[in-house]
Amino acid sequence: MTESLRLGTRASELARTQSGHVADRVRELTGREVVLVTISTEGDRSSAPLDQIGGTGVFVAALRDALVAGEVDFAVHSLKDLPTADDPRLVLAAVPPREDVRDALVARDGLTLGELPPGSRIGTGSPRRAAQINALGLGVEVVPIRGNVDTRLGKVRSGEVNAVVLARAGLLRLGRADEATEVLDPIQVLPAPGQGALAVECRSDRTDLIDLLGALDDPDTRATVTAERTLLATLEAGCSAPVGALAEVAWGDDGDELWLRAVVADPSGSPSIRLSAIGVPTDAAALGLRLATEMLAEGADQIMAPVA
């Protein structure tokens, strides 16, 4: 009898749902059983702001330790939580097709962002979201919150905040997309690098698993997140930095093009730098590097310095 594969996942409902989708695809492709192994991470155990508990990697370090120790065979992360620095012990075996990349607003009384009265409190734990919402000049107050989807939505129902902003991908995966009162246009609020995508990771010496999991990889998603994450790495910014980026594959005159947009903004909303560049999917990393270099030349490092 073929041995079951152990999939490491965070314990939250969203993480288990995401991992469950990947487990189902592995079962379909291989016929092997997949068992979910829940692992508590530092980010799950602490309610402090991410920048106070380390920011980068707090949701993935414990899962990666379990991979290296052989306690699980592979792990599924929200790709936006994955550090951009390479770990030679591990390999990103697959990036499955991406879900909706956009942020969503969930507000009381069904209001949109533009309909919220001045002084309304909008909850988010993301400096990136805070910076871009403040830049819109709507007169709202952005307040820091942490917690899973239920916790954050509960703060709206209780009246602690008038609205929250969170990734639409999570709502879709949980079957709760209809709770959003507005899906935010990336022209207003660019998502986090890698938002909406999953990372399937295993040990670099597990060539059997690398081949098996590689069947889950989506080339267009891999190209877009590579461009976004290379930009983030070149800016030397972590997952909690006020950086938004979105790459999209589109058909051009000479074939597929890769369009990358990015923003770096002070959490107050000003100053900010918003630039874009075009390349090709096969050269995604070079595109991310080029745009980040242009942003640094415009002073992006100075904007991020107070946040670091």
C-alpha positions as CSV (number, residue, x, y, z in Angstrom):
1,M,0.0,0.0,0.0
2,T,1.3,3.4,-1.0
3,E,2.3,5.6,2.0
4,S,0.2,8.7,2.7
5,L,1.7,12.1,2.1
6,R,1.7,14.5,5.0
7,L,0.8,18.1,4.2
8,G,1.8,20.7,6.7
9,T,-0.7,23.6,7.2
10,R,-1.5,26.4,9.6
11,A,-4.5,25.6,11.8
12,S,-6.8,28.5,10.7
13,E,-10.0,27.7,8.8
14,L,-8.6,29.6,5.7
15,A,-5.2,27.8,5.8
16,R,-6.9,24.4,6.2
17,T,-9.3,25.2,3.3
18,Q,-6.4,26.3,1.0
19,S,-4.4,23.2,1.9
20,G,-7.4,21.0,1.4
21,H,-7.8,22.3,-2.2
22,V,-4.2,21.4,-2.9
23,A,-4.6,18.0,-1.2
24,D,-7.6,17.2,-3.4
25,R,-5.5,18.0,-6.5
26,V,-2.6,15.8,-5.4
27,R,-5.1,13.0,-4.8
28,E,-6.6,13.5,-8.2
29,L,-3.2,13.5,-10.0
30,T,-1.5,10.7,-8.0
31,G,-4.2,8.6,-6.4
32,R,-2.2,8.9,-3.1
33,E,-3.9,9.8,0.2
34,V,-2.9,13.1,1.7
35,V,-3.2,13.8,5.4
36,L,-3.3,17.4,6.7
37,V,-1.0,18.1,9.7
38,T,-1.8,21.3,11.5
39,I,1.1,23.3,12.8
40,S,0.9,26.4,15.0
41,T,3.1,29.4,13.8
42,E,4.4,32.4,15.7
43,G,2.0,34.6,13.7
44,D,-0.9,32.5,14.9
45,R,0.0,32.5,18.5
46,S,0.6,36.3,18.9
47,S,-1.9,39.1,18.6
48,A,0.8,41.8,18.4
49,P,1.3,43.8,15.1
50,L,3.4,41.8,12.6
51,D,6.3,44.4,12.6
52,Q,6.6,43.8,16.3
53,I,7.0,40.0,16.1
54,G,9.4,40.0,13.2
55,G,7.0,40.4,10.2
56,T,8.7,38.3,7.5
57,G,8.2,34.6,7.9
58,V,6.2,34.5,11.1
59,F,3.5,32.5,9.4
60,V,5.8,30.0,7.7
61,A,8.9,29.4,9.9
62,A,7.3,26.6,12.0
63,L,6.0,24.9,8.8
64,R,9.4,25.1,7.2
65,D,11.0,23.7,10.4
66,A,8.6,20.7,10.2
67,L,9.6,20.2,6.6
68,V,13.3,20.2,7.3
69,A,12.8,17.8,10.3
70,G,10.8,15.4,8.1
71,E,7.7,15.8,10.2
72,V,5.7,16.6,7.0
73,D,6.3,15.9,3.4
74,F,5.2,19.2,1.9
75,A,3.6,22.4,3.0
76,V,1.1,24.9,1.7
77,H,1.5,28.6,2.4
78,S,-0.2,31.8,1.3
79,L,2.6,32.9,-1.0
80,K,2.5,36.5,0.2
81,D,3.7,35.3,3.6
82,L,6.7,33.5,2.2
83,P,10.1,35.3,2.6
84,T,11.8,36.3,-0.6
85,A,15.2,35.0,0.4
86,D,16.0,31.5,-0.8
87,D,16.4,28.7,1.7
88,P,18.7,26.0,0.1
89,R,17.0,23.3,2.2
90,L,13.7,23.9,0.5
91,V,12.2,24.3,-3.0
92,L,9.1,26.1,-4.2
93,A,7.8,23.0,-6.1
94,A,4.5,24.5,-7.4
95,V,2.5,27.7,-7.6
96,P,-1.0,26.7,-8.5
97,P,-3.4,28.9,-10.5
98,R,-4.0,32.2,-8.7
99,E,-7.2,33.2,-7.1
100,D,-8.5,36.8,-7.4
101,V,-5.7,39.2,-6.4
102,R,-7.8,42.1,-5.3
103,D,-8.5,43.5,-1.8
104,A,-12.1,43.6,-0.6
105,L,-13.9,45.9,1.8
106,V,-16.5,44.6,4.2
107,A,-18.4,47.5,5.7
108,R,-21.4,48.0,7.9
109,D,-24.7,48.9,6.1
110,G,-23.4,47.6,2.8
111,L,-21.3,50.8,2.1
112,T,-18.4,51.1,-0.3
113,L,-15.2,52.8,0.5
114,G,-16.3,56.1,-1.1
115,E,-19.6,56.0,0.8
116,L,-18.1,55.7,4.3
117,P,-18.6,58.9,6.2
118,P,-15.5,61.0,7.2
119,G,-14.1,59.7,10.5
120,S,-15.1,56.1,9.8
121,R,-12.7,53.5,11.3
122,I,-11.3,51.0,8.8
123,G,-9.4,48.1,10.3
124,T,-6.4,46.4,8.7
125,G,-3.1,45.0,9.9
126,S,-1.4,45.9,6.6
127,P,0.8,49.1,6.3
128,R,0.4,48.6,2.5
129,R,-3.4,48.9,2.7
130,A,-3.2,51.7,5.2
131,A,-0.9,53.7,3.0
132,Q,-3.0,53.4,-0.1
133,I,-6.3,54.1,1.6
134,N,-4.9,57.1,3.3
135,A,-3.5,58.3,0.0
136,L,-7.1,58.5,-1.3
137,G,-7.9,61.4,1.0
138,L,-11.3,60.2,2.1
139,G,-11.0,61.4,5.7
140,V,-11.3,57.9,7.2
141,E,-9.2,56.6,10.1
142,V,-7.2,53.4,9.4
143,V,-6.7,51.4,12.6
144,P,-4.5,48.3,13.2
145,I,-6.3,45.0,13.7
146,R,-5.1,41.4,13.7
147,G,-6.9,38.0,13.6
148,N,-8.5,35.5,11.3
149,V,-11.3,36.3,8.9
150,D,-14.0,35.6,11.5
151,T,-12.3,37.8,14.1
152,R,-11.9,40.7,11.7
153,L,-15.5,40.5,10.4
154,G,-16.7,40.3,13.9
155,K,-15.2,43.7,14.6
156,V,-17.4,45.1,11.9
157,R,-20.5,43.4,13.3
158,S,-19.8,44.6,16.8
159,G,-19.2,48.2,15.7
160,E,-15.6,48.3,16.9
161,V,-14.8,49.4,13.3
162,N,-16.9,50.5,10.5
163,A,-15.2,48.4,7.9
164,V,-12.2,46.0,7.3
165,V,-10.1,45.4,4.3
166,L,-8.8,41.9,3.5
167,A,-7.8,39.7,0.6
168,R,-10.8,38.7,-1.6
169,A,-9.0,35.4,-2.3
170,G,-9.6,34.3,1.3
171,L,-13.3,35.1,1.2
172,L,-13.7,33.2,-2.1
173,R,-11.9,30.2,-0.8
174,L,-14.1,30.2,2.3
175,G,-17.3,30.6,0.2
176,R,-17.9,34.0,1.8
177,A,-17.3,36.4,-1.1
178,D,-20.8,37.8,-0.9
179,E,-19.9,39.4,2.5
180,A,-17.7,41.9,0.7
181,T,-19.4,45.3,0.1
182,E,-16.9,46.3,-2.5
183,V,-14.0,44.8,-4.4
184,L,-11.2,47.4,-4.5
185,D,-9.8,48.3,-7.9
186,P,-6.0,47.8,-8.1
187,I,-5.9,51.3,-9.6
188,Q,-6.8,52.5,-6.1
189,V,-5.2,49.8,-3.9
190,L,-2.5,47.5,-5.4
191,P,-2.4,44.1,-3.7
192,A,0.5,42.6,-1.8
193,P,3.2,40.8,-3.9
194,G,2.0,37.2,-4.3
195,Q,-1.5,37.9,-3.0
196,G,-4.1,35.3,-4.1
197,A,-1.4,32.7,-4.8
198,L,-0.4,29.6,-2.9
199,A,3.1,28.3,-2.4
200,V,3.6,24.5,-2.3
201,E,7.0,23.8,-0.7
202,C,9.0,20.7,0.0
203,R,12.6,19.7,0.8
204,S,15.1,20.2,-2.0
205,D,16.3,16.7,-1.6
206,R,12.9,15.2,-2.2
207,T,13.2,14.8,-6.0
208,D,10.2,12.4,-6.0
209,L,8.0,15.1,-4.5
210,I,9.4,17.9,-6.7
211,D,8.3,16.0,-9.8
212,L,5.0,15.0,-8.4
213,L,4.0,18.5,-7.1
214,G,5.3,20.2,-10.2
215,A,2.2,19.1,-12.0
216,L,0.3,21.6,-9.9
217,D,2.3,24.6,-11.2
218,D,0.7,27.2,-13.4
219,P,3.3,29.0,-15.6
220,D,1.4,32.3,-15.8
221,T,1.0,32.5,-12.0
222,R,4.6,31.5,-11.5
223,A,5.7,34.4,-13.8
224,T,3.5,37.0,-12.2
225,V,4.6,36.2,-8.6
226,T,8.2,35.9,-9.6
227,A,8.1,39.5,-11.0
228,E,6.3,40.8,-7.9
229,R,8.6,39.0,-5.4
230,T,11.8,39.9,-7.2
231,L,10.7,43.5,-6.9
232,L,10.0,43.1,-3.2
233,A,13.4,41.4,-2.6
234,T,15.2,44.1,-4.6
235,L,13.6,46.8,-2.5
236,E,14.7,44.7,0.6
237,A,11.2,45.0,1.9
238,G,9.4,42.3,3.9
239,C,5.8,41.1,3.7
240,S,4.7,43.8,6.2
241,A,6.3,46.7,4.2
242,P,4.1,49.3,2.5
243,V,4.7,47.8,-0.9
244,G,2.0,46.9,-3.4
245,A,2.7,45.1,-6.7
246,L,0.6,43.4,-9.4
247,A,1.9,41.6,-12.5
248,E,-0.4,40.4,-15.2
249,V,0.1,38.4,-18.3
250,A,-1.6,39.9,-21.4
251,W,-1.4,39.3,-25.1
252,G,0.7,41.9,-27.0
253,D,1.7,42.5,-30.6
254,D,4.6,40.1,-30.4
255,G,3.0,37.5,-28.1
256,D,2.5,37.3,-24.3
257,E,3.6,40.4,-22.3
258,L,4.1,40.8,-18.6
259,W,2.9,44.1,-17.2
260,L,4.1,45.0,-13.7
261,R,2.7,47.8,-11.5
262,A,4.0,48.7,-8.1
263,V,3.6,51.3,-5.4
264,V,5.7,52.2,-2.3
265,A,4.0,54.6,0.1
266,D,4.4,56.1,3.5
267,P,1.6,54.7,5.8
268,S,0.2,58.2,6.1
269,G,-0.4,58.1,2.3
270,S,2.3,60.6,1.3
271,P,4.9,60.5,-0.1
272,S,4.4,57.7,-2.5
273,I,6.0,56.3,-5.7
274,R,3.9,54.4,-8.3
275,L,5.6,53.1,-11.4
276,S,5.0,50.4,-14.0
277,A,7.0,48.4,-16.6
278,I,6.5,45.8,-19.3
279,G,8.5,42.7,-20.1
280,V,7.9,39.1,-21.1
281,P,6.8,36.2,-18.8
282,T,10.0,34.3,-19.5
283,D,12.1,37.1,-18.1
284,A,9.9,37.8,-15.0
285,A,12.7,38.2,-12.5
286,A,14.5,40.7,-14.7
287,L,11.3,42.8,-15.0
288,G,10.9,42.9,-11.2
289,L,14.5,43.8,-10.8
290,R,14.3,46.6,-13.3
291,L,11.2,48.2,-11.9
292,A,12.5,48.0,-8.3
293,T,15.7,49.7,-9.4
294,E,13.7,52.5,-11.0
295,M,11.7,52.9,-7.7
296,L,14.9,53.0,-5.6
297,A,16.3,55.7,-7.9
298,E,13.1,57.7,-7.2
299,G,13.7,57.4,-3.4
300,A,11.7,54.3,-2.5
301,D,14.2,53.3,0.2
302,Q,13.7,56.7,1.9
303,I,9.9,56.2,2.0
304,M,10.3,52.7,3.5
305,A,13.0,53.7,6.0
306,P,10.7,54.9,8.8
307,V,8.7,51.6,8.6
308,A,11.7,49.3,8.6
